[in-house]
Amino acid sequence: MHQSKNLLKTLASFSSHKPFARRVLISAGLRRHYADSAHADVVSRNLEVKEDVAETNEGWLWVDSVFPVRMGRWDVRSYIGYAREETLLGRLRSLLSKVKTHDFQVLSVEPHGKDGGVFVKFRYNAKDKDSALHTILHDLRQSVHSHGGVPSWFGVPSGEVWLVKGKPWKEDMNRYASAIVKVSFDGPDVPEESLYNLLRPYGVISDISPPTPTPPGILRYSTVNFHRLRSATTARNTIHAAKLPSSPSGQTVTTLRTSYQQPIAAHAVRDYVTSHPRLFLPVLFFLIGTVTYTIFDPIRVLMVEGKMEDWFDYKEFAIYKWLQANAEKFSFASKDAESVTLASEGVWKERQDAEEALHKYLTDLPSTICFVHGPQGSGKTRMLSTLLKQQGRKAMIIDVGELSKAGSDMALVSGLANQTGYWPVFSFLNSLNNLIDLASVGVIGQKAGLTSSLNDQLKQVLDVVGRGLSRVNAAHRTQRQRLARQAQLKEVRAEEDEALREKIEQGRWHDGRIDAVCGNGVMSELGIGIERFSEADADVSRHALTQIESPEAREKAMEEEQKQIEEAKQKQQRAEELQNIESMPVVIIKNFDTKGGGSRKEELLEVLSQWAASLAEGQVAHVIVVSDNRENIKRLAKALPSKPLNQISLSDADNTSAISFVKQKLHDSGMDIDFSQQQLAYIERLGGRASDLESLIHKVRSGMTVEEAVDDIILRGVSELRKNAFGDDMEDAKSLPWTREQAWILMKQLSKQPQISYHEVLMDFPFKGDETPLRHMEHAELISIGTVNGRPSTIRPGKPVYKYVFERLVEDPTFQATQDIAFNEKVIASAEATVRACEDELLTLKDVDAGTASWWGSKRGVEMRANHLLRKMRAAQEKIESLEWQNAQLKKVLAKTKV
């Protein structure tokens, strides 16, 4: 039976030869029907037929590098392969069909573009499969290479034909090719040697990992690292589902399952970070800081330099300057010469001393900070801009007033970066870092340390800006030195040309080139050339002159020459030093004021003060700090304690300049007013404070007279002072850094005279030597403290108009009575305390007198002390009686006011 089954299988394989098979079947059936004794003869005859007839088989080929290997979803090369797919497949079929070994016939060509190859199904006839397949593969490769190679998507043939030992698996999942092939074992593990021998023909293998333990139900696997991606794709598509003996005896067979494994799994980094945050996060922060320092910081330094050099300012472009210079030719508008004259000559004339001091600071090496202070409208900005323009110096301006308007830390850092040219700036990353810190607390139980404070961010920006200023300083110095060398060389050439011209005029110059044309020697004597240059025509050397002169004259000449050389060297050295100073950039920090802004502004001022001090000490730039109040100098002095600051004080304009300013502004708005003497007197009440003058101009433009406008400004000042100096009520007054009595006594004295002595006020009641209230009132611009030789000297109203505001407050009977009563009560309380202290001491002296009655000297001392205390008590008592009488009169005034 077994032999008959084999016979049927053999005949079934010959299904393509139907007549022959039919005859064989009929013959076999008849023989079985007639007698079983003929069974042996039938089997022997059919075996002979099987040996003589070849079997028809089918197989698969893999042709690689026909299409590009797709590396990801967005690999655009795959679209090129799709566009040429029909052409490539047709050419490949024609190449393979040329082979006829063992009746080789191509059945189908199926592209597998994701792995860059093609599966080819074929049919062949052979008795020995292994030998036939080897022969067919050899002939196919030889035929393909002889006809130009495997067709490729980019035109360069580089592919090869391979025999598929397993079953093709054409999947379209998002599993893209990799140089690492994962070989799973469906059965016993395959030895490493067998796996290497199987896969080595496809390409160089870097490593094979041993099978790893896996949970039950999951196949064990090894990973094979190929040197090239093409080798991995070929191995993956040719050995999938191949059966391989797992033992030398061949009794057990293992089916191989292949897939790609990415070099780093998608979740590997995430798992590592979450598993080792204490190790990974510090390394990550170090790398981020390194990248920031090595890549972005040089860019930021360059951008700061560009900000200082106006690389990105269109107004500095040549075409813009040309258009601006030639715009007047195409303009039909006419300028008012009178307005230009007024604007340029009529405003703020009294700045010569301040400009001279500032000029000295800018023409010397910076060793300290220049602090320019003065009220608003005193001409600080105009003086700085004019002086810098005259010297041709460029300045970096940091406006603290604009920065203090920022509503968040991010906005403040961005604003500072914008003003200094610091770019790129990633201020939003600080908010992101806050979120990362919160997340790290939940993961590792502590903050990651990514978040940086506002102080650190500002320091980081200013540190980069400082390096940019250093580069600007070096670039300016190099440029000025080059220009100086060019000027010196030009001067030397001019001297040489002048000397040559003088020789030509005197006929003592000989051009040697003429000898080549006209000849010399005999030819010149014959009249063909020119006469030779003789020694008589040569310049007399300095050495010859010294030989002619006497020794005394020669020594004197040498001394004069040495002196001239020394003077020239000193002059050149001074010029070089001046050039180095003028090449330094200028940093202007304007609106340096501590009023308003909260803690954010305090941090900004603190960082700016330290940065300005470092620039001045390092002689990187001239630093000028502009403020409206002298009290703001304390923060700068604290940042630079070793050196005194260079203070430049500006005051309000004089009356003439103020009136010219008002006339100019009204003239610009179309109002030409000829002020009367009374109106001029009213304008003079405002002094030279620009803010009050601007308010006056606005009110006059709106239709008010000069008198009404000035009165309105004074009344507004009265309301502001009552609130700012005395508070709305007693609770509000307690929050002020001074008492009502201190503010009232100053206003009362300043209403009677333009200025008072600082030390006289300081030593008297209610200050009693305490300078703090005076400093706070100066900071609030209620008063202005004048200095002499750097020490406080006088006290004046904070604004010129405040003198008249103080007068209005003092002239108000109700307000005056209320404040005088409160002030007198404080003085009475102080006097009564003095009386009580004297009484207690007198009682003590009585006991001392009783104990030392026999001693004449002691009795005399007790008597003198007692007389002093009695006089002191008498003065205090008289003051009490006088003030109580004044209070009684003031209360009558208040009673009449109520009625």
C-alpha positions in Angstrom: 0.0 0.0 0.0 2.8 2.4 0.8 4.3 1.9 -2.6 0.9 2.4 -4.4 0.5 5.7 -2.5 3.9 6.9 -3.7 2.9 5.9 -7.2 -0.2 8.0 -7.0 1.7 11.0 -5.7 4.2 10.6 -8.5 1.4 10.4 -11.1 -0.4 13.3 -9.5 2.7 15.5 -9.9 2.6 14.8 -13.6 -0.8 16.4 -13.9 0.6 18.5 -16.8 1.1 15.2 -18.8 -2.6 14.1 -18.7 -2.6 11.4 -21.5 0.4 9.7 -20.1 -1.0 9.8 -16.6 -4.3 8.4 -17.7 -2.6 5.5 -19.4 -0.5 4.7 -16.4 -3.6 4.8 -14.1 -5.6 2.5 -16.4 -2.7 0.1 -16.6 -2.2 0.0 -12.9 -5.9 -0.5 -12.2 -6.2 -3.4 -14.7 -3.2 -5.1 -13.2 -4.6 -4.8 -9.7 -7.9 -6.1 -10.9 -6.5 -9.2 -12.5 -4.3 -10.5 -9.9 -2.4 -9.5 -6.8 0.4 -11.6 -7.8 1.4 -9.0 -10.4 1.7 -6.3 -7.7 5.5 -6.5 -7.6 5.9 -6.0 -11.3 3.6 -3.0 -11.4 5.5 -1.3 -8.6 8.8 -1.9 -10.2 7.7 -0.6 -13.5 6.2 2.6 -12.0 9.4 3.3 -10.1 11.3 3.2 -13.3 8.8 5.8 -14.8 9.4 8.1 -11.7 13.1 8.0 -12.2 12.9 8.8 -15.8 10.5 11.8 -15.6 11.5 15.3 -14.0 9.2 16.9 -11.4 7.6 20.4 -11.8 8.3 22.7 -8.8 7.7 26.3 -7.8 9.9 28.7 -5.9 10.5 32.4 -4.9 13.3 34.8 -5.6 14.1 38.1 -3.8 15.7 40.8 -5.9 17.0 43.7 -3.7 17.8 47.4 -4.3 15.1 47.8 -7.0 13.3 50.4 -5.0 14.6 52.7 -2.2 14.4 51.2 1.3 11.7 53.2 3.1 13.1 54.6 6.3 10.0 56.3 7.6 6.5 57.5 6.9 7.8 60.7 5.3 10.5 59.2 3.1 10.0 61.0 -0.2 12.3 58.6 -2.1 9.5 56.0 -2.1 7.5 58.2 -4.4 10.2 58.2 -7.0 10.2 54.4 -6.8 6.4 54.3 -7.2 6.7 56.5 -10.3 9.1 54.1 -12.0 7.6 50.9 -10.7 6.0 49.7 -14.0 9.2 50.3 -16.0 11.4 48.6 -13.4 9.3 45.6 -13.0 8.9 45.1 -16.8 12.7 45.3 -17.3 13.3 42.9 -14.4 10.9 40.4 -15.9 12.5 40.5 -19.3 16.0 40.0 -17.7 14.9 37.0 -15.7 12.9 35.5 -18.6 16.1 35.1 -20.6 17.2 32.2 -18.5 15.8 28.7 -19.5 17.7 26.5 -17.2 15.5 23.6 -16.0 12.6 25.1 -17.9 12.7 28.2 -15.7 9.6 30.3 -16.1 8.6 33.6 -14.3 5.1 33.3 -13.0 4.7 36.7 -11.2 6.7 39.7 -10.1 5.4 41.2 -6.8 7.1 44.5 -5.5 7.8 45.0 -1.8 8.6 48.7 -1.9 8.9 49.1 1.9 12.1 46.9 1.9 13.2 48.1 -1.5 13.0 44.8 -3.3 10.8 42.5 -5.5 9.5 38.9 -4.9 9.6 36.8 -8.1 7.6 33.6 -8.2 8.9 31.0 -10.7 8.5 27.4 -12.0 11.1 24.8 -13.0 11.5 21.1 -13.7 14.1 19.1 -12.0 14.8 15.8 -10.4 17.2 17.2 -7.8 15.8 20.4 -6.3 18.9 21.6 -4.5 21.2 21.2 -7.4 18.7 22.7 -9.8 18.0 25.7 -7.6 21.7 26.3 -7.3 22.2 26.1 -11.0 19.2 28.4 -11.7 20.4 31.0 -9.2 23.9 30.9 -10.8 22.5 31.3 -14.3 20.2 34.1 -13.2 22.9 36.2 -11.6 25.2 35.6 -14.6 22.5 36.6 -17.1 21.4 39.7 -15.1 25.0 41.0 -14.6 25.8 40.4 -18.2 22.9 42.6 -19.3 23.7 45.6 -17.1 22.7 44.4 -13.7 19.5 44.6 -11.6 17.4 47.7 -12.6 17.4 50.3 -9.9 15.2 53.3 -9.1 18.2 55.8 -9.2 19.8 54.3 -12.4 22.9 52.7 -10.8 22.5 48.9 -10.7 23.6 47.6 -7.4 21.1 44.8 -6.5 21.4 41.1 -6.5 19.2 38.0 -7.0 18.6 35.8 -3.9 16.7 32.5 -3.4 13.9 32.6 -0.8 14.5 29.8 1.6 11.3 30.4 3.6 8.0 32.0 2.7 7.5 35.6 1.6 5.8 37.8 4.1 4.7 41.1 2.5 3.3 43.2 5.4 2.4 46.9 5.2 2.6 47.8 8.9 4.6 50.8 10.2 7.6 48.6 10.7 10.5 50.1 8.8 13.8 48.5 7.9 16.7 48.4 10.3 20.2 47.0 10.3 19.1 44.8 13.3 17.1 41.7 12.5 15.3 39.9 15.2 15.2 36.1 14.6 12.6 34.3 16.7 12.8 30.5 17.2 9.5 28.5 16.8 11.1 25.4 18.3 14.3 24.7 20.0 17.0 27.4 19.9 19.3 27.4 16.9 23.0 27.4 17.7 24.9 30.6 17.0 27.2 28.8 14.5 24.3 27.6 12.4 22.6 31.0 12.5 25.9 32.7 11.4 26.4 30.2 8.6 22.9 30.8 7.4 23.0 34.6 7.4 26.7 35.4 6.6 26.2 35.2 2.8 23.8 38.2 2.9 26.5 40.5 4.3 28.9 41.3 7.1 27.5 40.6 10.5 28.6 42.9 13.4 27.2 40.9 16.2 24.8 38.1 17.1 23.2 38.2 20.6 22.4 34.9 22.3 18.7 34.0 23.0 17.3 36.0 25.9 14.9 34.5 28.5 11.3 35.4 27.8 8.0 35.0 29.6 6.0 31.8 28.9 4.1 32.0 25.6 6.7 34.3 23.9 9.2 32.9 21.5 12.9 33.2 22.4 15.0 35.2 19.9 18.4 36.4 18.9 19.3 39.7 17.3 21.6 39.9 14.4 23.4 43.2 13.7 24.3 43.6 10.1 26.9 46.1 8.9 24.6 47.3 6.1 20.9 47.9 5.8 20.7 46.1 2.4 22.0 42.9 4.0 19.4 43.1 6.8 16.5 43.5 4.3 17.7 40.6 2.2 18.1 38.3 5.2 14.7 39.4 6.6 12.8 38.6 3.3 14.7 35.3 2.4 14.8 33.3 5.6 11.4 34.2 7.1 9.5 30.9 7.9 12.5 28.8 6.9 13.0 25.5 8.6 16.4 24.9 10.1 17.7 21.8 12.0 18.3 22.8 15.6 20.6 19.8 16.3 23.4 18.0 14.4 21.3 14.8 14.1 18.5 16.7 12.3 15.8 15.1 14.3 14.3 18.5 15.5 13.5 21.3 13.2 13.0 25.0 14.1 11.0 27.5 12.1 12.6 31.0 11.9 10.4 34.1 12.3 12.1 37.4 11.4 11.3 41.0 12.0 13.2 44.3 12.3 14.3 45.8 15.6 15.1 49.5 15.8 18.5 50.5 17.2 16.7 52.2 20.1 13.2 51.3 21.0 10.6 54.1 21.1 10.1 53.6 24.8 13.7 53.0 25.8 14.6 56.7 26.4 11.4 57.3 28.2 11.9 54.3 30.5 15.5 55.3 31.2 14.6 58.9 32.0 11.8 57.8 34.4 13.9 55.1 35.9 17.1 57.2 36.4 16.0 60.8 36.8 18.7 61.7 39.3 21.4 60.7 36.8 19.7 61.8 33.5 18.4 65.2 34.5 21.8 66.7 35.6 23.4 65.4 32.4 20.5 66.9 30.3 20.9 70.3 32.0 24.6 70.3 31.5 24.2 69.5 27.8 21.5 72.3 27.5 23.8 74.8 29.2 26.7 73.7 27.0 24.7 74.1 23.8 23.4 77.5 25.0 26.9 78.7 25.9 28.7 77.4 22.7 26.0 78.2 20.1 23.6 80.9 21.3 25.9 83.1 23.4 28.3 83.9 20.6 25.3 84.8 18.4 23.9 87.0 21.2 27.3 88.8 21.6 27.3 89.4 17.9 23.8 90.8 18.0 24.7 93.1 20.9 27.7 94.4 18.9 25.3 94.9 15.9 23.0 96.9 18.2 25.8 99.2 19.2 27.2 99.6 15.7 23.7 100.1 14.2 24.1 97.2 11.8 20.3 96.8 11.7 19.3 100.4 11.8 17.9 101.4 8.3 18.7 105.1 9.1 22.4 104.2 8.9 22.2 102.7 5.5 23.8 104.7 2.6 20.6 104.7 0.5 18.5 106.1 3.4 21.1 108.8 4.0 21.1 109.7 0.3 17.3 109.9 0.2 17.3 112.0 3.4 20.0 114.3 2.0 18.2 114.8 -1.4 14.6 114.8 0.0 14.7 118.6 0.3 15.1 119.0 -3.5 11.7 117.3 -4.0 9.9 118.9 -1.1 7.8 122.0 -1.6 7.4 122.7 2.2 9.2 125.7 3.6 10.8 125.9 7.0 10.1 128.6 9.5 13.5 130.1 10.2 12.3 131.9 13.2 11.0 128.7 14.9 14.3 126.9 14.2 16.1 129.8 15.8 13.9 129.7 18.8 14.1 126.0 19.2 17.9 126.0 18.9 18.8 129.1 20.9 16.0 130.0 23.3 15.9 127.0 25.6 18.1 125.9 28.5 21.2 128.1 28.3 22.6 127.5 31.7 24.3 124.0 31.2 27.9 124.9 30.6 29.2 123.7 33.9 27.4 120.4 33.7 28.4 119.9 30.1 32.0 120.6 31.0 32.0 118.1 33.9 30.4 115.5 31.7 32.9 116.1 28.9 35.8 115.6 31.4 34.2 112.3 32.4 33.9 111.1 28.8 37.4 112.0 27.9 39.1 110.1 30.8 39.4 106.4 31.5 36.3 105.3 33.4 36.9 104.4 37.0 33.6 105.3 38.5 29.9 105.9 37.5 28.7 109.3 36.4 25.4 110.1 38.1 23.4 112.9 36.5 20.4 114.0 38.5 18.0 116.8 38.2 14.2 117.4 38.0 12.2 116.6 35.0 12.7 119.1 32.2 16.0 120.2 33.4 17.7 119.2 30.1 19.4 116.0 31.1 18.5 114.1 27.9 19.2 117.0 25.6 22.6 117.6 27.2 23.6 114.0 26.9 22.5 113.6 23.3 24.2 116.8 22.2 27.5 116.0 23.8 27.5 112.4 22.4 26.7 113.7 19.0 29.5 116.2 19.1 32.0 113.5 20.1 30.7 111.0 17.7 30.1 108.4 20.4 27.4 105.8 20.2 25.5 104.8 23.4 23.4 101.9 24.6 20.3 103.3 26.4 18.5 101.2 29.0 15.2 102.8 30.0 14.3 101.6 33.5 11.0 103.5 33.3 9.9 101.4 30.3 11.1 98.2 31.9 9.2 98.8 35.1 5.9 98.8 33.2 6.4 95.1 32.5 3.6 93.0 33.9 5.6 89.8 34.4 9.2 88.5 34.7 9.1 87.2 31.2 8.1 90.6 29.8 10.8 92.3 31.9 13.5 90.0 30.6 12.2 90.4 27.0 12.2 94.2 27.3 15.7 94.3 28.6 16.9 92.0 25.8 15.2 94.2 23.3 16.8 97.4 24.6 20.3 95.8 24.7 20.2 93.8 21.4 20.3 90.4 23.3 18.9 87.9 20.8 17.8 85.2 20.6 16.0 85.2 23.9 13.9 82.3 25.2 12.1 83.9 28.1 9.1 81.6 27.7 11.3 78.7 28.7 11.3 79.8 32.4 7.6 79.2 32.6 8.2 75.8 31.0 10.9 75.1 33.5 8.5 75.8 36.3 6.2 73.1 35.0 9.1 70.7 34.7 10.1 71.5 38.3 6.6 70.7 39.5 6.6 67.5 37.5 10.0 66.5 38.9 8.8 67.0 42.4 6.1 64.3 41.7 8.6 62.0 40.0 11.8 62.2 42.1 10.5 64.1 45.2 12.6 67.2 44.6 12.9 70.1 42.1 15.0 69.6 39.0 16.6 73.0 39.4 15.7 74.2 36.0 13.9 77.3 37.1 16.1 80.4 37.4 15.1 83.5 39.4 14.5 86.9 37.9 17.8 88.0 39.3 19.7 85.2 37.6 18.0 85.8 34.3 18.8 89.5 34.3 22.4 88.8 35.3 22.7 86.3 32.4 21.4 88.9 29.9 23.7 91.7 31.2 26.7 89.4 31.3 26.4 88.7 27.6 25.8 92.4 26.9 29.0 93.2 28.8 30.9 90.8 26.6 29.4 92.4 23.5 30.5 95.9 24.8 34.0 94.6 25.2 34.0 93.4 21.6 32.8 96.8 20.5 35.5 98.5 22.6 38.2 96.3 20.9 36.7 96.8 17.4 36.6 100.6 17.9 40.2 100.7 19.2 41.4 98.6 16.3 39.6 100.8 13.8 41.0 104.1 15.3 44.5 102.7 15.4 44.2 101.7 11.8 43.0 105.2 10.9 45.8 106.8 12.9 48.4 104.7 11.1 46.9 105.7 7.8 46.9 109.3 8.8 50.5 109.1 9.9 51.6 107.3 6.7 49.8 110.0 4.7 51.6 112.7 6.6 54.9 111.0 5.9 54.1 110.7 2.2 53.1 114.4 2.1 56.4 115.4 3.7 58.3 113.3 1.1 56.3 114.8 -1.7 56.9 118.3 -0.4 60.7 117.6 -0.2 60.7 116.2 -3.7 58.8 119.2 -5.0 61.3 121.5 -3.4 64.2 119.6 -5.0 62.6 119.8 -8.4 62.0 123.6 -8.0 65.6 124.1 -7.1 66.9 121.8 -9.9 68.6 119.4 -7.5 66.6 116.3 -8.4 67.8 113.6 -10.8 65.6 110.9 -12.1 67.6 107.8 -12.7 65.1 106.4 -15.2 66.2 109.1 -17.7 69.6 107.4 -17.9 68.0 104.3 -19.4 66.7 106.5 -22.2 69.3 109.2 -22.8 72.3 107.4 -21.4 75.0 108.8 -19.1 78.7 109.3 -19.0 80.2 109.9 -22.5 76.8 109.9 -24.2 75.6 112.7 -21.9 78.8 114.7 -22.5 78.2 114.4 -26.2 74.8 116.1 -25.6 72.8 112.9 -26.2 71.6 112.6 -22.6 71.4 114.8 -19.5 74.3 115.7 -17.2 75.0 113.4 -14.4 73.9 114.2 -10.8 77.1 115.5 -9.1 78.0 115.6 -5.5 77.6 119.4 -5.6 74.0 119.0 -6.4 73.3 116.5 -3.5 71.7 117.4 -0.2 74.1 118.3 2.5 73.8 115.5 5.1 73.1 116.2 8.7 76.4 114.6 9.7 78.2 117.1 7.4 76.4 120.0 9.0 77.4 118.9 12.4 81.0 118.7 11.3 80.8 122.3 10.0 79.2 123.6 13.3 81.1 124.2 16.5 80.9 121.5 19.3 78.6 123.8 21.5 76.2 124.3 18.6 76.3 120.7 17.8 75.5 119.7 21.3 72.7 122.2 21.5 71.3 120.9 18.2 71.3 117.4 19.5 69.5 118.4 22.7 66.9 120.2 20.7 66.5 117.2 18.4 66.2 114.9 21.4 63.6 117.2 23.0 61.6 117.3 19.8 61.7 113.5 19.7 60.5 113.2 23.3 57.7 115.7 22.7 56.6 113.8 19.6 56.5 110.5 21.5 54.5 112.1 24.3 52.1 113.7 21.8 51.6 110.4 20.1 51.1 108.6 23.4 48.5 111.1 24.5 46.8 110.8 21.1 46.7 107.0 21.4 45.3 107.2 24.9 42.6 109.7 23.8 41.8 107.4 20.9 41.4 104.4 23.3 39.1 106.4 25.5 37.0 107.7 22.6 36.7 104.1 21.3 34.9 103.0 24.5 31.1 102.6 24.2 28.8 104.6 26.4 26.0 103.0 28.5 23.2 105.3 29.6 20.7 104.0 32.3 17.9 106.5 32.3 14.9 106.9 34.7 16.9 105.3 37.4 14.2 105.7 40.1 13.0 103.5 42.9 9.5 104.9 43.0 6.8 102.3 42.1 7.4 99.0 40.4 7.4 96.8 43.5 10.0 94.0 44.2 10.5 93.4 40.5 11.8 96.9 39.9 14.0 96.6 43.1 15.7 93.5 41.7 16.2 95.2 38.3 17.8 98.3 39.9 20.0 96.1 42.1 21.3 94.1 39.1 21.8 97.2 37.0 23.8 98.8 39.7 26.1 95.9 40.1 26.5 95.6 36.3 27.2 99.3 35.9 29.9 99.1 38.7 31.5 96.1 37.0 31.7 98.0 33.6 33.2 101.0 35.2 35.8 99.1 37.3 36.7 96.9 34.3 37.0 100.1 32.1 34.8 98.5 29.5 32.5 101.5 29.0 31.6 104.9 30.3 28.5 104.4 32.4 26.1 107.4 32.9 23.1 107.0 35.2 20.3 109.5 34.8 17.8 110.1 37.6 15.3 112.7 38.7 16.3 112.4 42.4 19.6 112.5 44.2 18.4 109.9 46.7 18.8 107.2 44.1 22.6 107.5 44.3 22.6 105.4 47.4 22.1 102.1 45.5 24.9 102.9 43.1 27.2 103.9 46.0 26.5 100.6 47.6 27.5 98.7 44.4 30.7 100.8 44.1 31.8 101.4 47.7 35.5 101.9 47.0 35.2 104.9 44.8 33.1 108.1 44.9 30.6 108.7 42.2 30.9 111.5 39.8 27.8 113.6 40.5 26.5 116.2 38.0 23.5 118.2 39.2 21.1 120.0 37.0 18.5 122.5 38.2 15.4 124.0 36.7 15.7 126.5 33.9 15.8 130.2 34.6 12.8 132.5 34.0 14.1 133.8 30.7 14.5 130.2 29.3 11.1 129.2 30.7 9.3 132.1 29.0 11.1 131.4 25.8 10.0 127.7 26.0 6.3 128.7 26.6 6.4 131.1 23.7 8.0 128.5 21.4 5.4 125.9 22.2 2.5 128.3 21.8 4.0 129.5 18.5 4.2 126.0 17.2 0.5 125.5 17.9 -0.4 128.7 16.1 -0.8 131.0 19.1 1.4 134.1 19.2 0.9 135.8 22.5 2.6 138.9 23.7 2.6 138.4 27.5 2.0 141.3 29.8 4.1 142.0 32.9 1.4 140.4 35.1 1.3 137.3 32.9 5.1 137.0 33.0 5.0 137.2 36.8 2.5 134.4 36.9 4.7 132.3 34.5 7.7 132.9 36.7 5.8 131.3 39.6 6.1 128.0 37.8 9.9 128.3 37.6 11.7 126.3 35.0 10.0 122.9 35.7 9.1 121.5 32.3 6.2 119.4 33.5 4.5 122.4 35.0 5.3 124.5 31.9 3.8 121.8 29.7 0.7 121.8 31.8 0.4 125.6 31.5 0.7 125.4 27.7 -2.0 122.7 27.5 -4.4 124.8 29.6 -3.7 128.0 27.6 -4.4 126.0 24.4 -7.7 124.9 25.8 -8.8 128.5 26.3 -7.8 129.4 29.8 -5.8 132.6 30.5 -2.3 132.5 31.9 -3.5 133.7 35.3 -6.3 131.1 35.5 -3.9 128.3 34.3 -1.3 129.1 36.9 -3.9 129.3 39.7 -5.3 126.0 38.6 -1.8 124.4 38.7 -1.2 125.8 42.2 -4.6 124.6 43.5 -3.9 121.1 42.1 -0.6 121.2 43.9 -2.3 122.1 47.2 -4.7 119.1 46.9 -1.8 116.8 46.0 0.4 118.0 48.9 -2.5 117.6 51.5 -2.8 114.0 50.5 0.9 113.1 49.9 2.4 115.0 52.8 -0.3 114.8 55.5 -2.4 111.8 54.5 -6.1 111.5 54.2 -6.6 110.7 57.8 -4.7 109.8 60.9 -4.4 106.1 59.9 -3.1 107.1 56.5 -0.6 109.6 58.1 0.9 106.7 60.2 2.1 104.9 57.0 4.1 108.0 56.0 7.9 107.9 56.7 7.6 111.3 58.3 5.2 112.9 60.8 2.7 115.7 60.0 4.6 118.0 62.3 7.8 117.5 60.4 6.1 118.2 57.0 4.3 121.3 58.4 7.3 123.0 59.9 9.2 122.7 56.7 6.3 124.0 54.6 5.7 126.9 57.0 9.4 128.0 56.9 9.7 127.5 53.1 6.5 129.6 52.5 8.4 132.6 54.0 11.8 132.2 52.4 13.1 130.5 49.3 15.5 128.2 51.1 16.5 127.3 54.7 19.5 125.9 56.4 19.6 122.1 56.3 21.5 121.7 59.6 19.5 124.2 61.4 16.3 122.3 60.6 18.0 119.0 61.4 19.0 120.0 64.9 15.7 121.6 65.9 12.4 120.0 66.9 10.7 117.9 65.5 13.7 116.3 63.7 16.2 116.2 66.5 19.1 115.0 64.3 17.2 112.4 62.4 17.9 112.8 58.7 15.7 109.9 57.5 12.5 111.9 57.3 14.3 114.6 55.2 15.6 112.0 52.8 12.2 110.5 52.4 10.6 113.8 51.7 13.3 114.6 49.1 12.6 111.2 47.5 8.9 112.1 47.3 9.9 115.4 45.7 8.3 117.5 48.5 11.7 119.2 49.1 15.0 119.5 47.3 18.3 119.3 49.3 21.2 121.3 47.9 24.8 120.3 48.4 28.1 122.1 48.9 31.3 120.0 48.4 29.2 116.8 48.5 27.4 117.6 51.9 23.8 118.7 52.4 23.6 122.5 52.8 20.1 123.9 52.0 16.5 122.9 51.7 14.3 124.2 48.9 10.8 123.3 47.7 10.7 120.2 45.6 9.3 122.2 42.7 9.5 126.0 42.1 5.7 126.1 42.1 5.7 124.5 45.6 6.7 127.8 47.2 3.3 129.2 46.2 1.6 125.9 47.1 3.1 126.2 50.6 1.9 129.8 50.8 -1.6 128.7 49.9 -1.5 125.9 52.6 -0.2 128.3 55.2 -2.7 131.0 54.3 -5.6 128.6 54.8 -6.8 129.6 58.4 -8.5 126.3 59.2 -5.6 124.1 57.9 -3.1 126.3 59.5 -4.9 126.3 62.9 -5.2 122.5 62.8 -1.6 121.9 62.0 -0.3 124.6 64.5 -2.4 123.1 67.3 -1.0 119.6 66.6 2.5 121.0 66.4 2.1 123.0 69.6 0.8 120.0 71.4 3.9 118.1 70.5 6.1 120.9 71.6 4.1 121.3 74.9 4.5 117.6 75.5 8.2 117.9 75.0 8.5 120.9 77.3 6.4 119.2 80.0 8.8 116.2 79.8 11.7 118.6 80.2 10.0 120.2 83.3 9.4 116.8 84.9 12.9 115.7 84.3 14.2 118.9 85.9 12.0 118.5 88.9 13.2 114.9 89.4 16.8 116.0 89.1 16.2 118.9 91.6 14.9 116.4 94.1 18.0 114.3 93.7 20.1 117.4 94.1 18.3 118.2 97.4 19.5 114.9 98.8 23.0 115.5 97.5 23.1 119.0 99.1 22.0 117.5 102.4 24.8 114.9 102.4 27.5 117.3 101.4 26.5 120.4 103.3 29.9 120.7 105.1 31.8 120.6 101.9 32.0 124.1 100.4 33.0 122.9 96.9 30.3 120.3 96.6 27.7 122.8 97.8 28.8 125.3 95.2 28.5 122.6 92.4 25.0 121.6 93.5 23.9 125.1 93.6 25.1 125.8 90.0 23.4 122.7 88.7 20.2 123.6 90.5 20.3 127.1 89.0 20.7 125.7 85.5 17.8 123.3 86.0 15.7 126.1 87.3 16.4 128.3 84.3 15.7 125.4 82.0 12.4 124.8 83.8 11.5 128.5 83.5 12.2 128.5 79.8 10.1 125.3 79.3 7.3 126.7 81.4 7.2 129.9 79.5 7.1 128.0 76.2 4.2 125.9 77.6 2.3 129.0 78.6 2.9 130.7 75.3 1.9 127.7 73.2 -1.2 127.1 75.3 -2.2 130.7 74.7 -1.6 130.3 71.0 -3.7 127.1 71.0 -6.5 128.9 72.7 -6.4 131.6 70.0 -6.3 129.0 67.3 -9.2 127.2 68.7 -11.2 130.4 68.5 -10.3 130.6 64.8 -11.6 127.1 64.4 -14.8 128.0 66.2 -15.3 131.0 64.0 -14.7 128.8 60.9 -17.4 126.3 62.0 -19.9 129.2 62.4 
